[in-house]
Amino acid sequence: MGEIRADQHQLVVFFEGAEVSRQMLVEEFESVLDGFVPLVDYSGRRCQCAFLLVNPDLSTDAAVFFHLNFDVSGRPDLHWNTPIKQLASQANTEHSLGSSVRIASYSNCSIAWHQQKLWEPFPEQLEALERRIKENRLGLGQLNRQHSLTSEIPALHIDEGEAPLVLTSLASHVQSDLDEPVLEKQRKAFEQQINLQQLELAKLRDQNSDLKLQLKHLENRFQKSIYDTVSQTIEQREVKWQAKLRQAKLYIQQQARQIKDLESELDQDLSANHPDQTSQLKQLQARGVKLQVDHPGIGAVHIPYDEVVEYLAAPLVYVANLCGVSAEVYGAWLKHRHKPRCQGFDEAGSICNMPIDAVRELAEFVPGRSDFCIRHQCLDESKESLA
Ligand SMILES: [Zn+2]
């Protein structure tokens, strides 16, 4: 903790990057805060500022690094209320600016709810600050306060190289008893500064139009680039799909060819393996001989020549198909007809084999009933009813 001593100078400096761009005594800074003197070169900006307590020997006692926002007309934020003097009094000591300095910054703020209003200076900014204080452009220790209220106003001191686009008429508002030539001189100065401001405004408008054009151009380029990318992707996918489609068609064609080849090979094999039978059958067919077989359940069956191979491969299946039953049912009926015995099983798992009445007609034969004795038919019925 440290009090602000009467012999200390209270300054406010503005930073532009790593450099100090403007410096003023705290009284003039208060005028800036009142909006009395707009700083148009800070229009619409958030400025990095510092409040300093400087000892008579130009060493820095305390520094508070705070933000200050300006509106578009260059007037500071009316709600700005960072207690810079209180923060300077309460600031902790840091080794910086060539000696022990009390610093209040974002990382070193004694009042937590003011932290967001502070910022953290870089070492380069601290060096620039030290250099600028040592230069003493404000004439600290030599300044005559009365003099400061007339012609040369430290509040509006701008470093060399900066465009002085600020109304510098503090004096005319403070001192009203100036003589006519002085007033005339100030009026001209006013006019000149208004003209400068208007020029600056026109320049900003031009810049604004340029930026709008650039933005439009960028938007167009962006849209075109999206359109190009999407078109390219669609084209690439289409090419891929077309290639896959061609491959699939080729594959189908190959498969069809293979099937055809296999079929003709099969025909050749059949002819090659049964040359005699084939020729004999052809001879028989040529002579008008009819092929006829006799099977139980269906009697005499005429076999067409083109079905001879199928019949010979599986006669039972062929006949069962003709009778409209499955090969299993036809086989069971044949067995039953040849030897009518019960096909049910006793408790020991042996076949019952009890003689039963034969069912002569295939159409009346029901497997599991017609080939069961009475006892096994009853057992089967009771099982069904339980199920
Ligand atoms: Zn039985």
Residues whose N, C-alpha, C, O or C-beta is under 5 A from the ligand:
A	BS01	ZN	C342 G344 C352 M354 C373 H376
